[in-house]
Amino acid sequence: MTYRAPAADILFSMIHEAGMDPDRKDGIYSDLGDGFAEATLNEAGKFAETVLAPLNRTGDKEGAKCEAGKVTSAPGFASAYRKWTAGGWNAITGPANYGGTGLPVLLNTACIEIWSGANVAFTLCPLLTLGAIETMQSHATEALKKLYLGKLVSGEWTGTMNLTEPQAGSDLGGLKTRAERQPDGTYKLFGSKIFITYGEHEMADNIIHFVLARLPDAPKGSRGISLFLVPKILVNSDGSFGAHNDVFCASLEHKLGIHASPTCTMVYGDHGGATGFLVGEENKGLACMFTMMNSARLNIGVQGVAIAERAFQQALAYAKERRQGRALGEVGEGMSPIVRHPDVMRMLMTMKALAGAARAICFVTAESIDRSRRAADRAERDKASERASLLTPVAKAFSTDIANEVASLGIQVHGGMGYIEETGAAQHLRDARIAAIYEGTNGIQAIDLVQRKLSLSQGDTVRRELADMGEVIGALGETNAASFGEMELCLREAVDALERATSFMLDASAAHPNEALAGATPYLRLFAIARGGTLLAKGARAAHRLSNAGNNNPLLAERIVSARFFAENIAPAAHGLAREVTRGAGSVLADAAALGRQ
Ligand SMILES: Cc1cc2nc3c(=O)[nH]c(=O)nc-3n(C[C@H](O)[C@H](O)[C@H](O)COP(=O)(O)OP(=O)(O)OC[C@H]3O[C@@H](n4cnc5c(N)ncnc54)[C@H](O)[C@@H]3O)c2cc1C
């Protein structure tokens, strides 16, 4: 089925859940006034629906191909990529002095949802380039920026992220790729990297690899890793092309999903060494790479939202057409569309509410990034930066977990047809599966949240987040609308549960670290449920206010129903999750550890 960019829903979430208001006195989004955000989303939607979406199914069927190290992208992808760069889409957030438009991360995040919804495998390529741009902006020398940054911003060249090696996945301290200093200040790299997304392709004239490697005298583990820029084609000082660098694609992986995204094994230095240029300082590469990874983590979260939205759209359309059984209370002859059966509607509402909550969390994370860069006041920038750090693992892990759940429910709504490839519902589940694994597995995100993020500013950052959730609930009580049902009560219980679990985690992280680690995944889910539910409730309040003021857009009623469904049907899991965190996982897993020793 065709994809419809949910621009109105997205805009509502940006304004009423993430707080985008171009007229606000703090001026964070003053460049988005006069309907600019709406117009951009509509244009992005047109591009997604007409250029990217038609290639999604064929990309899945045909995939990218590799022959003797030469990778050919899936049919239509190279031409779509040319249209992408010609349309200026690659440059939305890029720095203005390198040809970018310098627009806020929130608007780009919203566009990424639209493009990924249309074609997740295509959109991965510009997502990696975006991470490369951010890394260069923060850590590269002016000389490197002058040669490479403008081309990455325009999209004429694409970027990659080369971390993973067979023995170094979640733990990059184990990586072995070697870098040797050269008399002219450059480096020669030797080694191989696996699973490199868009490591090789013909859609752009050059590919700029960002590669983690180890110097001969580097300290052991993660403190001895440096970051290098390694171009596929060497670039002369006047910007012209030199020789092909000593970096080649050895093969492509055969995968469960995202078939059109080439996943490459890259070999460096088989013919004398690949020329690389240091980015940042020697042995500080992991810190530089984290710039790229944080942006990438939010964007992969958004990828989860996008797949969930698309799976929902497809399931809803099918449920309106497919007729089976007879819904209670139906008049007339014949079978009812399955959408009229309460259990099918329950599945559809679960899909919609989960996708909406994940979207709101991602957008608030993006807003915090903008605030950390654009606020006039230094203290406000620092607070926003910590908020973005706290929310990033939640945005990444929750959104990609729910993408898997929602895509699976999408198949369930289709019944047997969902299991048949031609329907297209199965592709969403296959494509979604990787998002919970790459850019740091969701288990690693949960550990990051519990071990590093809860302790930010001695716990004040998470306490501010809890206070914000409390404020939303207080405001719900004031609204007192019949259409809100038990939203206030259910969300209050969820936030209370999160408060209990957070106190436990803040103590346990120091005193009983294994218990904190064992409860990290249920804690992240609990956090996301409380945060996602309260953000949807904030949107519901705005929808209620607008309706009372005479706005009869049907989207407003949908927002209220969706927020209420989340609060009454999904948020009650919070209580059980808090119990799992505080009393469950730690002790029983200590007993279960025997299994791993047998
Ligand atoms: C399609 C695809 C595209 C990719 N693209 C890129 C790319 O462009 N660039 C790149 O560098 N890499 C890329 N990757 C690699 C990806 O980032 C890694 O697969 C991922 O980080 C996990 O590493 P691993 O596969 O070695 O799993 P492992 O690290 O072996 O993890 C296996 C399991 O153990 C758990 N685990 C590991 N360590 C811990 C711990 N300390 N505590 C608790 N649990 C733990 C994990 O959560 C996971 O469940 C890609 C992978 C795929 C499949």
The ligand as a MOL file (V3000), in Angstrom:
LIG
                    3D

  0  0  0     0  0            999 V3000
M  V30 BEGIN CTAB
M  V30 COUNTS 53 58 0 0 0
M  V30 BEGIN ATOM
M  V30 1 C 22.5070 -4.2730 9.3180 0
M  V30 2 C 23.5680 -3.7680 10.2340 0
M  V30 3 C 24.1070 -2.5090 10.0160 0
M  V30 4 C 25.1310 -2.0280 10.8340 0
M  V30 5 N 25.7420 -0.8280 10.5570 0
M  V30 6 C 26.8820 -0.4960 11.2090 0
M  V30 7 C 27.6800 0.6050 10.7820 0
M  V30 8 O 27.3310 1.3300 9.8450 0
M  V30 9 N 28.8510 0.8480 11.4270 0
M  V30 10 C 29.2860 0.0790 12.4620 0
M  V30 11 O 30.3540 0.3360 12.9950 0
M  V30 12 N 28.5420 -0.9810 12.9050 0
M  V30 13 C 27.3690 -1.2810 12.3130 0
M  V30 14 N 26.6280 -2.3650 12.7240 0
M  V30 15 C 27.0620 -3.1200 13.8830 0
M  V30 16 C 26.1560 -2.9090 15.1000 0
M  V30 17 O 26.3100 -1.6100 15.6020 0
M  V30 18 C 26.4900 -4.0060 16.1300 0
M  V30 19 O 25.9940 -5.2220 15.6000 0
M  V30 20 C 25.9110 -3.7220 17.5040 0
M  V30 21 O 26.5410 -2.6200 18.0940 0
M  V30 22 C 26.0400 -4.9230 18.4540 0
M  V30 23 O 27.3290 -5.4730 18.4490 0
M  V30 24 P 27.5140 -7.0500 18.2220 0
M  V30 25 O 26.7590 -7.4070 16.9850 0
M  V30 26 O 28.9530 -7.3780 18.2750 0
M  V30 27 O 26.7580 -7.7320 19.4410 0
M  V30 28 P 27.4000 -8.0820 20.8580 0
M  V30 29 O 28.1550 -6.9050 21.3760 0
M  V30 30 O 28.1040 -9.3730 20.7630 0
M  V30 31 O 26.0990 -8.2630 21.7510 0
M  V30 32 C 25.3340 -9.4780 21.8010 0
M  V30 33 C 24.3130 -9.3450 22.9330 0
M  V30 34 O 24.9850 -9.1720 24.1900 0
M  V30 35 C 24.5510 -7.9870 24.8320 0
M  V30 36 N 25.6830 -7.3590 25.5160 0
M  V30 37 C 26.9120 -7.1160 25.0130 0
M  V30 38 N 27.6800 -6.5060 25.9430 0
M  V30 39 C 26.9220 -6.3410 27.0430 0
M  V30 40 C 27.1370 -5.7690 28.3340 0
M  V30 41 N 28.2810 -5.1990 28.6790 0
M  V30 42 N 26.1110 -5.7920 29.2250 0
M  V30 43 C 24.9110 -6.3170 28.8750 0
M  V30 44 N 24.6570 -6.8740 27.6860 0
M  V30 45 C 25.6350 -6.8790 26.7780 0
M  V30 46 C 23.9880 -7.1010 23.7130 0
M  V30 47 O 23.0120 -6.1790 24.2000 0
M  V30 48 C 23.3950 -8.1350 22.7680 0
M  V30 49 O 22.0950 -8.4720 23.1790 0
M  V30 50 C 25.5790 -2.8210 11.9270 0
M  V30 51 C 24.9960 -4.0770 12.1640 0
M  V30 52 C 24.0230 -4.5660 11.3230 0
M  V30 53 C 23.4900 -5.9560 11.5650 0
M  V30 END ATOM
M  V30 BEGIN BOND
M  V30 1 1 1 2
M  V30 2 1 2 3
M  V30 3 2 2 52
M  V30 4 2 3 4
M  V30 5 1 4 5
M  V30 6 1 4 50
M  V30 7 2 5 6
M  V30 8 1 6 7
M  V30 9 1 6 13
M  V30 10 2 7 8
M  V30 11 1 7 9
M  V30 12 1 9 10
M  V30 13 2 10 11
M  V30 14 1 10 12
M  V30 15 2 12 13
M  V30 16 1 13 14
M  V30 17 1 14 15
M  V30 18 1 14 50
M  V30 19 1 15 16
M  V30 20 1 16 17
M  V30 21 1 16 18
M  V30 22 1 18 19
M  V30 23 1 18 20
M  V30 24 1 20 21
M  V30 25 1 20 22
M  V30 26 1 22 23
M  V30 27 1 23 24
M  V30 28 2 24 25
M  V30 29 1 24 26
M  V30 30 1 24 27
M  V30 31 1 27 28
M  V30 32 2 28 29
M  V30 33 1 28 30
M  V30 34 1 28 31
M  V30 35 1 31 32
M  V30 36 1 32 33
M  V30 37 1 33 34
M  V30 38 1 33 48
M  V30 39 1 34 35
M  V30 40 1 35 36
M  V30 41 1 35 46
M  V30 42 1 36 37
M  V30 43 1 36 45
M  V30 44 2 37 38
M  V30 45 1 38 39
M  V30 46 1 39 40
M  V30 47 2 39 45
M  V30 48 1 40 41
M  V30 49 2 40 42
M  V30 50 1 42 43
M  V30 51 2 43 44
M  V30 52 1 44 45
M  V30 53 1 46 47
M  V30 54 1 46 48
M  V30 55 1 48 49
M  V30 56 2 50 51
M  V30 57 1 51 52
M  V30 58 1 52 53
M  V30 END BOND
M  V30 END CTAB
M  END
